[in-house]
Amino acid sequence: MRDEKERAKKEIDALKELVRVKDKQIEDYLGQDQREKAAIDRMAKENKEARERLAKREFEMKELVKTLKFYTEEKGKLEKEVEKLANENKQLIGHKNPSQKIQHHLKIKEENNRLREDNIRLQEDLKRKIDVIGRGCLCQQKVINITSYYLE
């Protein structure tokens, strides 16, 4: 009986040890499960934040694409306007040949010089005529006013 009692005691001690080991394993599994759940929660939060950043970036990209399209269209319109003005300028100049353009500009320059000389000559004639009128006029102030008006 004693042997049975000792054997039963050893068996009870072995079972207690087994229960303790199994409790330890359960605690380890529960701890691991909690760590995994915390890791999953952390990853879910990071994933949510990443999705929000992605949505924000997608919105910004769409806005940039709209802006780019607007400026591309505006650029096209302005290029057409530049081309139109360049063609109009060519027509106004009237020559496609560079040497003809130079000759045309020389003629314009000569005409400007001739007109400038005519203007100077006419101003001198006007001064002489005003002087003649001024000598015959009693009121010198009127002559001065007339002279300053036409010479300005």
Number of C-alpha atoms within 10 A of each C-alpha: 6 7 8 10 10 11 12 12 12 12 13 12 12 12 12 12 12 12 12 12 12 12 12 12 12 12 12 12 12 12 12 12 12 12 12 12 12 12 12 12 12 12 12 12 12 12 12 12 12 12 12 12 12 12 12 12 12 12 12 12 12 12 12 12 12 12 12 12 12 12 12 12 12 12 12 12 12 12 12 12 12 12 12 12 12 12 12 12 11 13 11 9 13 12 14 10 8 9 10 13 15 12 12 15 13 12 12 12 12 12 12 12 12 12 12 12 12 12 12 12 12 12 14 13 12 15 15 12 12 17 15 11 13 18 12 10 13 10 10 13 11 12 17 13 10 13 16 10 9 10 10 5
